[in-house]
Protein backbone atom coordinates (compact mmCIF):
# COMPACT_ATOMS: atom_id res chain seq x y z
CA UNK A 1 0.00 0.00 0.00
CA UNK A 2 2.82 2.41 0.80
CA UNK A 3 4.43 1.82 -2.60
CA UNK A 4 1.14 2.64 -4.38
CA UNK A 5 0.84 5.94 -2.45
CA UNK A 6 4.43 6.82 -3.31
CA UNK A 7 3.82 6.23 -7.05
CA UNK A 8 0.61 8.28 -6.99
CA UNK A 9 2.34 11.15 -5.18
CA UNK A 10 5.22 11.11 -7.68
CA UNK A 11 2.83 11.26 -10.63
CA UNK A 12 0.85 14.11 -9.07
CA UNK A 13 4.02 16.06 -8.26
CA UNK A 14 5.40 15.69 -11.81
CA UNK A 15 2.10 16.90 -13.30
CA UNK A 16 2.13 20.00 -11.05
CA UNK A 17 5.80 20.66 -11.87
CA UNK A 18 5.10 20.40 -15.61
CA UNK A 19 2.25 22.93 -15.42
CA UNK A 20 4.34 25.30 -13.30
CA UNK A 21 7.32 25.14 -15.66
CA UNK A 22 5.08 25.76 -18.69
CA UNK A 23 3.73 28.91 -17.04
CA UNK A 24 7.22 30.17 -16.11
CA UNK A 25 8.78 29.49 -19.54
CA UNK A 26 9.19 32.55 -21.77
CA UNK A 27 7.36 32.63 -25.07
CA UNK A 28 9.63 30.96 -27.61
CA UNK A 29 9.91 32.08 -31.19
CA UNK A 30 7.87 29.82 -33.41
CA UNK A 31 9.70 27.78 -36.01
CA UNK A 32 8.89 25.32 -38.75
CA UNK A 33 11.40 22.64 -39.76
CA UNK A 34 11.62 21.55 -43.38
CA UNK A 35 13.82 18.52 -44.00
CA UNK A 36 14.94 16.50 -46.97
CA UNK A 37 14.88 19.05 -49.77
CA UNK A 38 17.18 17.86 -52.56
CA UNK A 39 18.92 20.73 -54.34
CA UNK A 40 20.93 20.14 -57.51
CA UNK A 41 24.57 21.11 -57.95
CA UNK A 42 24.91 22.10 -61.60
CA UNK A 43 28.29 23.14 -62.97
CA UNK A 44 29.28 23.59 -66.58
CA UNK A 45 25.76 22.74 -67.70
CA UNK A 46 25.96 19.28 -66.11
CA UNK A 47 24.35 17.88 -63.00
CA UNK A 48 27.25 17.11 -60.67
CA UNK A 49 25.61 16.25 -57.35
CA UNK A 50 22.57 16.66 -55.11
CA UNK A 51 22.72 18.16 -51.64
CA UNK A 52 19.87 17.37 -49.26
CA UNK A 53 19.22 20.24 -46.87
CA UNK A 54 17.23 20.67 -43.68
CA UNK A 55 15.89 24.16 -43.06
CA UNK A 56 14.39 25.97 -40.10
CA UNK A 57 11.97 28.80 -40.81
CA UNK A 58 11.64 31.37 -38.03
CA UNK A 59 8.08 32.63 -38.13
CA UNK A 60 6.91 36.12 -37.36
CA UNK A 61 3.74 38.11 -37.31
CA UNK A 62 0.57 36.07 -37.19
CA UNK A 63 2.13 32.97 -38.80
CA UNK A 64 1.92 29.77 -36.78
CA UNK A 65 3.50 26.39 -37.49
CA UNK A 66 0.04 24.96 -38.22
CA UNK A 67 -0.77 27.57 -40.88
CA UNK A 68 2.70 27.35 -42.41
CA UNK A 69 2.58 23.54 -42.58
CA UNK A 70 -0.18 23.87 -45.17
CA UNK A 71 2.18 26.02 -47.26
CA UNK A 72 5.23 23.77 -46.82
CA UNK A 73 4.76 21.99 -50.17
CA UNK A 74 4.62 25.33 -51.99
CA UNK A 75 7.79 26.51 -50.22
CA UNK A 76 9.61 23.26 -51.16
CA UNK A 77 8.48 23.61 -54.77
CA UNK A 78 9.66 27.23 -54.96
CA UNK A 79 13.04 26.30 -53.49
CA UNK A 80 13.62 23.39 -55.90
CA UNK A 81 12.56 25.51 -58.88
CA UNK A 82 14.95 28.28 -57.82
CA UNK A 83 17.72 25.69 -57.37
CA UNK A 84 17.28 24.52 -60.97
CA UNK A 85 16.98 28.04 -62.37
CA UNK A 86 20.06 29.46 -60.63
CA UNK A 87 21.92 26.70 -58.75
CA UNK A 88 23.14 27.44 -55.23
CA UNK A 89 26.67 26.29 -56.07
CA UNK A 90 29.83 26.99 -54.09
CA UNK A 91 32.45 27.50 -56.82
CA UNK A 92 35.14 25.15 -55.50
CA UNK A 93 33.02 22.50 -53.79
CA UNK A 94 30.27 20.26 -55.19
CA UNK A 95 29.37 18.90 -51.75
CA UNK A 96 27.97 22.13 -50.28
CA UNK A 97 25.44 24.76 -51.22
CA UNK A 98 25.57 28.50 -50.68
CA UNK A 99 23.49 28.84 -47.51
CA UNK A 100 23.11 32.61 -47.84
CA UNK A 101 21.72 32.27 -51.38
CA UNK A 102 19.26 29.55 -50.27
CA UNK A 103 18.11 31.71 -47.38
CA UNK A 104 17.63 34.79 -49.55
CA UNK A 105 15.75 32.84 -52.21
CA UNK A 106 13.39 31.20 -49.73
CA UNK A 107 12.75 34.52 -47.98
CA UNK A 108 11.63 36.03 -51.30
CA UNK A 109 9.43 33.03 -52.07
CA UNK A 110 7.92 32.98 -48.57
CA UNK A 111 6.92 36.62 -48.86
CA UNK A 112 4.97 35.76 -51.99
CA UNK A 113 3.50 32.45 -50.76
CA UNK A 114 2.74 33.17 -47.10
CA UNK A 115 2.69 36.94 -47.00
CA UNK A 116 5.20 39.60 -46.05
CA UNK A 117 6.54 39.13 -42.53
CA UNK A 118 5.35 35.52 -42.13
CA UNK A 119 8.95 34.26 -42.24
CA UNK A 120 11.56 36.41 -40.52
CA UNK A 121 14.63 34.24 -41.04
CA UNK A 122 15.66 31.03 -42.81
CA UNK A 123 18.38 28.91 -41.27
CA UNK A 124 20.15 26.05 -43.05
CA UNK A 125 20.41 23.43 -40.31
CA UNK A 126 22.23 20.67 -42.19
CA UNK A 127 23.59 19.74 -45.61
CA UNK A 128 24.09 16.14 -46.72
CA UNK A 129 25.60 15.58 -50.19
CA UNK A 130 24.65 12.51 -52.18
CA UNK A 131 28.23 12.07 -53.38
CA UNK A 132 30.96 12.96 -50.93
CA UNK A 133 33.56 13.91 -53.54
CA UNK A 134 34.37 17.52 -54.34
CA UNK A 135 35.33 19.20 -57.58
CA UNK A 136 37.06 16.82 -59.95
CA UNK A 137 39.60 18.51 -62.21
CA UNK A 138 41.02 16.98 -65.29
Secondary structure, DSSP 8 states (H G I E B T S, - for coil): -HHHHHHHHHHHHHHHHHHHHHHHS-----EEEEEEEEEEEEETTEEEEEEEEEEEEEE-TT--HHHHHTTHHHHHHHHHHHHHHS--EETTEEEEE-HHHHHHHHHHHHHHHT-TTSEEEEEEEEEEESS-------
